Amino acid sequence: MEHKRFNKLADKRGFWLLKSTEDTFAKTVIPHLPPWLETYHLTLATFLWIGFILLGGYLSIQNIHYLWLMSFGVFAQAITDRLDGEVGRYRNTGLIKWGFYMDHFLDYLFLCAIVISYWFLTPYEYKYILFVVLAISAAYFVHVILYFGATGQLELAKEGFGPSEFRVLVIIINTMLIFLDRIIFVPLLLIFFGLNIFYLVINIYRAQKKIWDIDMKLKHQHQKTSHNPRS
């Protein structure tokens, strides 16, 4: 019973632009996956994709076309990350809490790998911005988990933008760097930095307002019950 309740609460909520495409892909692919490929294999595959991302970022110092390797790692992680939970539910593997913990921990390592990879391309005088970007991104992870703890809702997407759209954005940035010039990376970094702050502030403001309303509603219900003990 506890697992069912946790599984229900841990469902990813929110709307993101690629959601319907992802759902169709998962429903089509999962029945045809080999029996030996389990949910935990897909979850732990993120370690492999992180390796591709870091290697691609490092090698791109000498040849910018190695960003294709980084983009491949981002794309592959999007696939395994989308399928791991669905495979677990489809086969009733039972690794609900383990999957919740490892999935989100590895998502954070995945984000760190992207920031580190861009570190190799960033001019020295702008490298500090990446530390701030990582700190803000970590704050978003903290916000999501705390919001889940306070409301029981795991909302990973807002206004149509979620983890999948973030991965697409990274691949687009890499493609622009390959076909244009790496000199555009600094303006792109500054734009991403500003949007990251704006998005985080908006989400925190809305979250705290909703949690405030929940607290006030519970308070009024408690007061009403206290004044009417027989009801």
C-alpha positions as protocol buffer text, in pm:
chain_id: "A"
residue {
  index: 1
  type: MET
  ca { x: 0 y: 0 z: 0 }
}
residue {
  index: 2
  type: GLU
  ca { x: 285 y: 236 z: 86 }
}
residue {
  index: 3
  type: HIS
  ca { x: 453 y: 166 z: -249 }
}
residue {
  index: 4
  type: LYS
  ca { x: 133 y: 241 z: -438 }
}
residue {
  index: 5
  type: ARG
  ca { x: 88 y: 569 z: -253 }
}
residue {
  index: 6
  type: PHE
  ca { x: 450 y: 670 z: -314 }
}
residue {
  index: 7
  type: ASN
  ca { x: 428 y: 571 z: -678 }
}
residue {
  index: 8
  type: LYS
  ca { x: 119 y: 786 z: -721 }
}
residue {
  index: 9
  type: LEU
  ca { x: 275 y: 1085 z: -548 }
}
residue {
  index: 10
  type: ALA
  ca { x: 600 y: 1053 z: -741 }
}
residue {
  index: 11
  type: ASP
  ca { x: 431 y: 1077 z: -1080 }
}
residue {
  index: 12
  type: LYS
  ca { x: 586 y: 1357 z: -1283 }
}
residue {
  index: 13
  type: ARG
  ca { x: 339 y: 1641 z: -1308 }
}
residue {
  index: 14
  type: GLY
  ca { x: 319 y: 1947 z: -1526 }
}
residue {
  index: 15
  type: PHE
  ca { x: 297 y: 2016 z: -1897 }
}
residue {
  index: 16
  type: TRP
  ca { x: 592 y: 2018 z: -2132 }
}
residue {
  index: 17
  type: LEU
  ca { x: 589 y: 2057 z: -2508 }
}
residue {
  index: 18
  type: LEU
  ca { x: 732 y: 1713 z: -2586 }
}
residue {
  index: 19
  type: LYS
  ca { x: 514 y: 1521 z: -2341 }
}
residue {
  index: 20
  type: SER
  ca { x: 275 y: 1366 z: -2594 }
}
residue {
  index: 21
  type: THR
  ca { x: 565 y: 1268 z: -2821 }
}
residue {
  index: 22
  type: GLU
  ca { x: 746 y: 1106 z: -2528 }
}
residue {
  index: 23
  type: ASP
  ca { x: 434 y: 918 z: -2418 }
}
residue {
  index: 24
  type: THR
  ca { x: 376 y: 781 z: -2769 }
}
residue {
  index: 25
  type: PHE
  ca { x: 741 y: 680 z: -2799 }
}
residue {
  index: 26
  type: ALA
  ca { x: 740 y: 501 z: -2462 }
}
residue {
  index: 27
  type: LYS
  ca { x: 417 y: 310 z: -2529 }
}
residue {
  index: 28
  type: THR
  ca { x: 550 y: 199 z: -2869 }
}
residue {
  index: 29
  type: VAL
  ca { x: 898 y: 94 z: -2760 }
}
residue {
  index: 30
  type: ILE
  ca { x: 855 y: -61 z: -2415 }
}
residue {
  index: 31
  type: PRO
  ca { x: 668 y: -381 z: -2522 }
}
residue {
  index: 32
  type: HIS
  ca { x: 951 y: -458 z: -2766 }
}
residue {
  index: 33
  type: LEU
  ca { x: 1245 y: -413 z: -2530 }
}
residue {
  index: 34
  type: PRO
  ca { x: 1447 y: -732 z: -2459 }
}
residue {
  index: 35
  type: PRO
  ca { x: 1353 y: -906 z: -2131 }
}
residue {
  index: 36
  type: TRP
  ca { x: 1704 y: -867 z: -1989 }
}
residue {
  index: 37
  type: LEU
  ca { x: 1687 y: -486 z: -2012 }
}
residue {
  index: 38
  type: GLU
  ca { x: 1548 y: -380 z: -1675 }
}
residue {
  index: 39
  type: THR
  ca { x: 1453 y: -45 z: -1531 }
}
residue {
  index: 40
  type: TYR
  ca { x: 1772 y: -25 z: -1323 }
}
residue {
  index: 41
  type: HIS
  ca { x: 1986 y: -83 z: -1634 }
}
residue {
  index: 42
  type: LEU
  ca { x: 1823 y: 218 z: -1799 }
}
residue {
  index: 43
  type: THR
  ca { x: 1862 y: 430 z: -1488 }
}
residue {
  index: 44
  type: LEU
  ca { x: 2230 y: 345 z: -1440 }
}
residue {
  index: 45
  type: ALA
  ca { x: 2299 y: 401 z: -1811 }
}
residue {
  index: 46
  type: THR
  ca { x: 2316 y: 771 z: -1722 }
}
residue {
  index: 47
  type: PHE
  ca { x: 2671 y: 705 z: -1596 }
}
residue {
  index: 48
  type: LEU
  ca { x: 2766 y: 595 z: -1949 }
}
residue {
  index: 49
  type: TRP
  ca { x: 2603 y: 899 z: -2110 }
}
residue {
  index: 50
  type: ILE
  ca { x: 2778 y: 1128 z: -1861 }
}
residue {
  index: 51
  type: GLY
  ca { x: 3105 y: 980 z: -1985 }
}
residue {
  index: 52
  type: PHE
  ca { x: 3017 y: 1067 z: -2345 }
}
residue {
  index: 53
  type: ILE
  ca { x: 2919 y: 1420 z: -2242 }
}
residue {
  index: 54
  type: LEU
  ca { x: 3242 y: 1487 z: -2050 }
}
residue {
  index: 55
  type: LEU
  ca { x: 3460 y: 1331 z: -2320 }
}
residue {
  index: 56
  type: GLY
  ca { x: 3287 y: 1529 z: -2595 }
}
residue {
  index: 57
  type: GLY
  ca { x: 3322 y: 1854 z: -2402 }
}
residue {
  index: 58
  type: TYR
  ca { x: 3690 y: 1796 z: -2329 }
}
residue {
  index: 59
  type: LEU
  ca { x: 3781 y: 1694 z: -2684 }
}
residue {
  index: 60
  type: SER
  ca { x: 3592 y: 1991 z: -2827 }
}
residue {
  index: 61
  type: ILE
  ca { x: 3874 y: 2213 z: -2703 }
}
residue {
  index: 62
  type: GLN
  ca { x: 4081 y: 2086 z: -2997 }
}
residue {
  index: 63
  type: ASN
  ca { x: 3799 y: 2010 z: -3241 }
}
residue {
  index: 64
  type: ILE
  ca { x: 3456 y: 2169 z: -3198 }
}
residue {
  index: 65
  type: HIS
  ca { x: 3293 y: 1883 z: -3387 }
}
residue {
  index: 66
  type: TYR
  ca { x: 3336 y: 1661 z: -3080 }
}
residue {
  index: 67
  type: LEU
  ca { x: 3033 y: 1844 z: -2944 }
}
residue {
  index: 68
  type: TRP
  ca { x: 2837 y: 1594 z: -3153 }
}
residue {
  index: 69
  type: LEU
  ca { x: 2959 y: 1332 z: -2905 }
}
residue {
  index: 70
  type: MET
  ca { x: 2830 y: 1545 z: -2619 }
}
residue {
  index: 71
  type: SER
  ca { x: 2496 y: 1591 z: -2797 }
}
residue {
  index: 72
  type: PHE
  ca { x: 2472 y: 1215 z: -2849 }
}
residue {
  index: 73
  type: GLY
  ca { x: 2516 y: 1164 z: -2474 }
}
residue {
  index: 74
  type: VAL
  ca { x: 2242 y: 1419 z: -2402 }
}
residue {
  index: 75
  type: PHE
  ca { x: 2005 y: 1257 z: -2653 }
}
residue {
  index: 76
  type: ALA
  ca { x: 2074 y: 903 z: -2528 }
}
residue {
  index: 77
  type: GLN
  ca { x: 2018 y: 1009 z: -2168 }
}
residue {
  index: 78
  type: ALA
  ca { x: 1683 y: 1159 z: -2268 }
}
residue {
  index: 79
  type: ILE
  ca { x: 1573 y: 820 z: -2404 }
}
residue {
  index: 80
  type: THR
  ca { x: 1685 y: 604 z: -2111 }
}
residue {
  index: 81
  type: ASP
  ca { x: 1559 y: 856 z: -1857 }
}
residue {
  index: 82
  type: ARG
  ca { x: 1218 y: 855 z: -2021 }
}
residue {
  index: 83
  type: LEU
  ca { x: 1196 y: 477 z: -2039 }
}
residue {
  index: 84
  type: ASP
  ca { x: 1336 y: 365 z: -1702 }
}
residue {
  index: 85
  type: GLY
  ca { x: 1032 y: 440 z: -1487 }
}
residue {
  index: 86
  type: GLU
  ca { x: 789 y: 323 z: -1753 }
}
residue {
  index: 87
  type: VAL
  ca { x: 970 y: -11 z: -1786 }
}
residue {
  index: 88
  type: GLY
  ca { x: 957 y: -55 z: -1408 }
}
residue {
  index: 89
  type: ARG
  ca { x: 582 y: 4 z: -1402 }
}
residue {
  index: 90
  type: TYR
  ca { x: 522 y: -210 z: -1710 }
}
residue {
  index: 91
  type: ARG
  ca { x: 709 y: -508 z: -1561 }
}
residue {
  index: 92
  type: ASN
  ca { x: 613 y: -436 z: -1200 }
}
residue {
  index: 93
  type: THR
  ca { x: 979 y: -442 z: -1095 }
}
residue {
  index: 94
  type: GLY
  ca { x: 899 y: -279 z: -762 }
}
residue {
  index: 95
  type: LEU
  ca { x: 1201 y: -46 z: -742 }
}
residue {
  index: 96
  type: ILE
  ca { x: 984 y: 260 z: -678 }
}
residue {
  index: 97
  type: LYS
  ca { x: 1177 y: 438 z: -404 }
}
residue {
  index: 98
  type: TRP
  ca { x: 1515 y: 328 z: -539 }
}
residue {
  index: 99
  type: GLY
  ca { x: 1417 y: 455 z: -883 }
}
residue {
  index: 100
  type: PHE
  ca { x: 1296 y: 786 z: -742 }
}
residue {
  index: 101
  type: TYR
  ca { x: 1620 y: 839 z: -552 }
}
residue {
  index: 102
  type: MET
  ca { x: 1866 y: 726 z: -819 }
}
residue {
  index: 103
  type: ASP
  ca { x: 1680 y: 887 z: -1108 }
}
residue {
  index: 104
  type: HIS
  ca { x: 1689 y: 1234 z: -955 }
}
residue {
  index: 105
  type: PHE
  ca { x: 2041 y: 1199 z: -817 }
}
residue {
  index: 106
  type: LEU
  ca { x: 2170 y: 1096 z: -1159 }
}
residue {
  index: 107
  type: ASP
  ca { x: 1976 y: 1380 z: -1320 }
}
residue {
  index: 108
  type: TYR
  ca { x: 2179 y: 1618 z: -1106 }
}
residue {
  index: 109
  type: LEU
  ca { x: 2507 y: 1447 z: -1204 }
}
residue {
  index: 110
  type: PHE
  ca { x: 2392 y: 1472 z: -1566 }
}
residue {
  index: 111
  type: LEU
  ca { x: 2346 y: 1846 z: -1524 }
}
residue {
  index: 112
  type: CYS
  ca { x: 2688 y: 1878 z: -1361 }
}
residue {
  index: 113
  type: ALA
  ca { x: 2845 y: 1695 z: -1656 }
}
residue {
  index: 114
  type: ILE
  ca { x: 2693 y: 1944 z: -1900 }
}
residue {
  index: 115
  type: VAL
  ca { x: 2820 y: 2241 z: -1700 }
}
residue {
  index: 116
  type: ILE
  ca { x: 3169 y: 2087 z: -1673 }
}
residue {
  index: 117
  type: SER
  ca { x: 3173 y: 2021 z: -2048 }
}
residue {
  index: 118
  type: TYR
  ca { x: 3090 y: 2383 z: -2121 }
}
residue {
  index: 119
  type: TRP
  ca { x: 3361 y: 2483 z: -1875 }
}
residue {
  index: 120
  type: PHE
  ca { x: 3619 y: 2360 z: -2126 }
}
residue {
  index: 121
  type: LEU
  ca { x: 3483 y: 2600 z: -2391 }
}
residue {
  index: 122
  type: THR
  ca { x: 3428 y: 2904 z: -2172 }
}
residue {
  index: 123
  type: PRO
  ca { x: 3692 y: 3181 z: -2175 }
}
residue {
  index: 124
  type: TYR
  ca { x: 3873 y: 3214 z: -1844 }
}
residue {
  index: 125
  type: GLU
  ca { x: 3718 y: 3549 z: -1751 }
}
residue {
  index: 126
  type: TYR
  ca { x: 3365 y: 3403 z: -1782 }
}
residue {
  index: 127
  type: LYS
  ca { x: 3418 y: 3069 z: -1612 }
}
residue {
  index: 128
  type: TYR
  ca { x: 3277 y: 3200 z: -1283 }
}
residue {
  index: 129
  type: ILE
  ca { x: 2936 y: 3232 z: -1450 }
}
residue {
  index: 130
  type: LEU
  ca { x: 2920 y: 2853 z: -1482 }
}
residue {
  index: 131
  type: PHE
  ca { x: 2956 y: 2818 z: -1105 }
}
residue {
  index: 132
  type: VAL
  ca { x: 2658 y: 3049 z: -1062 }
}
residue {
  index: 133
  type: VAL
  ca { x: 2461 y: 2859 z: -1327 }
}
residue {
  index: 134
  type: LEU
  ca { x: 2532 y: 2531 z: -1148 }
}
residue {
  index: 135
  type: ALA
  ca { x: 2430 y: 2682 z: -814 }
}
residue {
  index: 136
  type: ILE
  ca { x: 2102 y: 2812 z: -959 }
}
residue {
  index: 137
  type: SER
  ca { x: 2034 y: 2478 z: -1129 }
}
residue {
  index: 138
  type: ALA
  ca { x: 2101 y: 2297 z: -801 }
}
residue {
  index: 139
  type: ALA
  ca { x: 1858 y: 2537 z: -634 }
}
residue {
  index: 140
  type: TYR
  ca { x: 1595 y: 2429 z: -884 }
}
residue {
  index: 141
  type: PHE
  ca { x: 1654 y: 2063 z: -790 }
}
residue {
  index: 142
  type: VAL
  ca { x: 1617 y: 2157 z: -422 }
}
residue {
  index: 143
  type: HIS
  ca { x: 1299 y: 2349 z: -503 }
}
residue {
  index: 144
  type: VAL
  ca { x: 1145 y: 2049 z: -683 }
}
residue {
  index: 145
  type: ILE
  ca { x: 1222 y: 1805 z: -400 }
}
residue {
  index: 146
  type: LEU
  ca { x: 1105 y: 2044 z: -125 }
}
residue {
  index: 147
  type: TYR
  ca { x: 787 y: 2118 z: -317 }
}
residue {
  index: 148
  type: PHE
  ca { x: 728 y: 1744 z: -347 }
}
residue {
  index: 149
  type: GLY
  ca { x: 779 y: 1705 z: 28 }
}
residue {
  index: 150
  type: ALA
  ca { x: 537 y: 1987 z: 106 }
}
residue {
  index: 151
  type: THR
  ca { x: 261 y: 1905 z: -144 }
}
residue {
  index: 152
  type: GLY
  ca { x: 315 y: 1546 z: -261 }
}
residue {
  index: 153
  type: GLN
  ca { x: 338 y: 1672 z: -619 }
}
residue {
  index: 154
  type: LEU
  ca { x: 651 y: 1628 z: -827 }
}
residue {
  index: 155
  type: GLU
  ca { x: 633 y: 1910 z: -1081 }
}
residue {
  index: 156
  type: LEU
  ca { x: 927 y: 1904 z: -1319 }
}
residue {
  index: 157
  type: ALA
  ca { x: 781 y: 2125 z: -1590 }
}
residue {
  index: 158
  type: LYS
  ca { x: 624 y: 2469 z: -1608 }
}
residue {
  index: 159
  type: GLU
  ca { x: 495 y: 2675 z: -1901 }
}
residue {
  index: 160
  type: GLY
  ca { x: 575 y: 2394 z: -2143 }
}
residue {
  index: 161
  type: PHE
  ca { x: 944 y: 2377 z: -2045 }
}
residue {
  index: 162
  type: GLY
  ca { x: 1081 y: 2071 z: -1872 }
}
residue {
  index: 163
  type: PRO
  ca { x: 1383 y: 1837 z: -1872 }
}
residue {
  index: 164
  type: SER
  ca { x: 1324 y: 1728 z: -2233 }
}
residue {
  index: 165
  type: GLU
  ca { x: 1312 y: 2086 z: -2358 }
}
residue {
  index: 166
  type: PHE
  ca { x: 1632 y: 2158 z: -2164 }
}
residue {
  index: 167
  type: ARG
  ca { x: 1807 y: 1871 z: -2343 }
}
residue {
  index: 168
  type: VAL
  ca { x: 1685 y: 1997 z: -2679 }
}
residue {
  index: 169
  type: LEU
  ca { x: 1819 y: 2342 z: -2590 }
}
residue {
  index: 170
  type: VAL
  ca { x: 2162 y: 2197 z: -2512 }
}
residue {
  index: 171
  type: ILE
  ca { x: 2170 y: 2012 z: -2845 }
}
residue {
  index: 172
  type: ILE
  ca { x: 2066 y: 2330 z: -3029 }
}
residue {
  index: 173
  type: ILE
  ca { x: 2341 y: 2529 z: -2854 }
}
residue {
  index: 174
  type: ASN
  ca { x: 2598 y: 2264 z: -2947 }
}
residue {
  index: 175
  type: THR
  ca { x: 2484 y: 2267 z: -3309 }
}
residue {
  index: 176
  type: MET
  ca { x: 2509 y: 2646 z: -3322 }
}
residue {
  index: 177
  type: LEU
  ca { x: 2860 y: 2631 z: -3179 }
}
residue {
  index: 178
  type: ILE
  ca { x: 2963 y: 2375 z: -3441 }
}
residue {
  index: 179
  type: PHE
  ca { x: 2823 y: 2551 z: -3748 }
}
residue {
  index: 180
  type: LEU
  ca { x: 2870 y: 2911 z: -3643 }
}
residue {
  index: 181
  type: ASP
  ca { x: 3156 y: 2999 z: -3411 }
}
residue {
  index: 182
  type: ARG
  ca { x: 3243 y: 2923 z: -3052 }
}
residue {
  index: 183
  type: ILE
  ca { x: 3271 y: 3298 z: -2993 }
}
residue {
  index: 184
  type: ILE
  ca { x: 2890 y: 3306 z: -2971 }
}
residue {
  index: 185
  type: PHE
  ca { x: 2908 y: 3082 z: -2664 }
}
residue {
  index: 186
  type: VAL
  ca { x: 2957 y: 3371 z: -2422 }
}
residue {
  index: 187
  type: PRO
  ca { x: 2642 y: 3560 z: -2536 }
}
residue {
  index: 188
  type: LEU
  ca { x: 2447 y: 3233 z: -2526 }
}
residue {
  index: 189
  type: LEU
  ca { x: 2581 y: 3164 z: -2178 }
}
residue {
  index: 190
  type: LEU
  ca { x: 2475 y: 3508 z: -2055 }
}
residue {
  index: 191
  type: ILE
  ca { x: 2127 y: 3468 z: -2204 }
}
residue {
  index: 192
  type: PHE
  ca { x: 2090 y: 3124 z: -2046 }
}
residue {
  index: 193
  type: PHE
  ca { x: 2214 y: 3265 z: -1715 }
}
residue {
  index: 194
  type: GLY
  ca { x: 1947 y: 3537 z: -1717 }
}
residue {
  index: 195
  type: LEU
  ca { x: 1666 y: 3301 z: -1817 }
}
residue {
  index: 196
  type: ASN
  ca { x: 1773 y: 3050 z: -1553 }
}
residue {
  index: 197
  type: ILE
  ca { x: 1744 y: 3308 z: -1276 }
}
residue {
  index: 198
  type: PHE
  ca { x: 1411 y: 3438 z: -1406 }
}
residue {
  index: 199
  type: TYR
  ca { x: 1264 y: 3088 z: -1436 }
}
residue {
  index: 200
  type: LEU
  ca { x: 1378 y: 2991 z: -1086 }
}
residue {
  index: 201
  type: VAL
  ca { x: 1240 y: 3308 z: -923 }
}
residue {
  index: 202
  type: ILE
  ca { x: 902 y: 3266 z: -1092 }
}
residue {
  index: 203
  type: ASN
  ca { x: 877 y: 2901 z: -987 }
}
residue {
  index: 204
  type: ILE
  ca { x: 975 y: 2971 z: -626 }
}
residue {
  index: 205
  type: TYR
  ca { x: 728 y: 3260 z: -601 }
}
residue {
  index: 206
  type: ARG
  ca { x: 441 y: 3047 z: -731 }
}
residue {
  index: 207
  type: ALA
  ca { x: 539 y: 2748 z: -519 }
}
residue {
  index: 208
  type: GLN
  ca { x: 559 y: 2938 z: -191 }
}
residue {
  index: 209
  type: LYS
  ca { x: 228 y: 3109 z: -267 }
}
residue {
  index: 210
  type: LYS
  ca { x: 57 y: 2776 z: -327 }
}
residue {
  index: 211
  type: ILE
  ca { x: 209 y: 2620 z: -13 }
}
residue {
  index: 212
  type: TRP
  ca { x: 102 y: 2930 z: 187 }
}
residue {
  index: 213
  type: ASP
  ca { x: -254 y: 2883 z: 62 }
}
residue {
  index: 214
  type: ILE
  ca { x: -244 y: 2514 z: 159 }
}
residue {
  index: 215
  type: ASP
  ca { x: -128 y: 2605 z: 511 }
}
residue {
  index: 216
  type: MET
  ca { x: -403 y: 2865 z: 550 }
}
residue {
  index: 217
  type: LYS
  ca { x: -666 y: 2622 z: 427 }
}
residue {
  index: 218
  type: LEU
  ca { x: -551 y: 2358 z: 675 }
}
residue {
  index: 219
  type: LYS
  ca { x: -548 y: 2620 z: 950 }
}
residue {
  index: 220
  type: HIS
  ca { x: -907 y: 2724 z: 880 }
}
residue {
  index: 221
  type: GLN
  ca { x: -1016 y: 2360 z: 866 }
}
residue {
  index: 222
  type: HIS
  ca { x: -850 y: 2294 z: 1201 }
}
residue {
  index: 223
  type: GLN
  ca { x: -1014 y: 2600 z: 1356 }
}
residue {
  index: 224
  type: LYS
  ca { x: -1351 y: 2498 z: 1219 }
}
residue {
  index: 225
  type: THR
  ca { x: -1310 y: 2146 z: 1359 }
}
residue {
  index: 226
  type: SER
  ca { x: -1200 y: 2282 z: 1696 }
}
residue {
  index: 227
  type: HIS
  ca { x: -1508 y: 2504 z: 1720 }
}
residue {
  index: 228
  type: ASN
  ca { x: -1736 y: 2220 z: 1612 }
}
residue {
  index: 229
  type: PRO
  ca { x: -1601 y: 1907 z: 1782 }
}
residue {
  index: 230
  type: ARG
  ca { x: -1915 y: 1704 z: 1703 }
}
residue {
  index: 231
  type: SER
  ca { x: -1901 y: 1771 z: 1326 }
}
